[in-house]
Amino acid sequence: ASPAGAHSELRRSVPAAGAVLDRAPERNELHFNERVQLTALRLRRAGGDEVPLPRRPIREATSETVSLPPLPPGDY
């Protein structure tokens, strides 16, 4: 069998990676180069503690919008 590229790429996100915000976002948008099925998403504080995210249906799409819980100031 010949090699195949099996990895999708995250092309952009809103807020952007490394962004410094005045207040916590209400959602996070993820935009990929092809259709993906996200089966798990994790949000972690800089120290490694995981922030629970609401459940969402698994679907195939090139973008995904994730509602975020209220987040206290800090690095995520």
C-alpha positions, 0 to 999 in steps of 0.5 A: 500500500502507498502512504496516505496523509491521514491527519487533518489540520486545524487551520484557524481558531477563534479566539486565535492560538496565543490570543490575549483577551480582555474577557473570557470567550463564550465559545471557541470556533475551530476550522479545519482543512477538511471534514473531521469528526471530533470525538473528544475536546479538552480545555485545560488551565495552564497548570493542567487542570481540565475544565469540563465542557458541555456535551455536544453531538458528534458530527462530520464538518470542517468547522466546530463551535464549542460553547464554553462555561464561564471561565475565570481569568487565567491561562488556558 
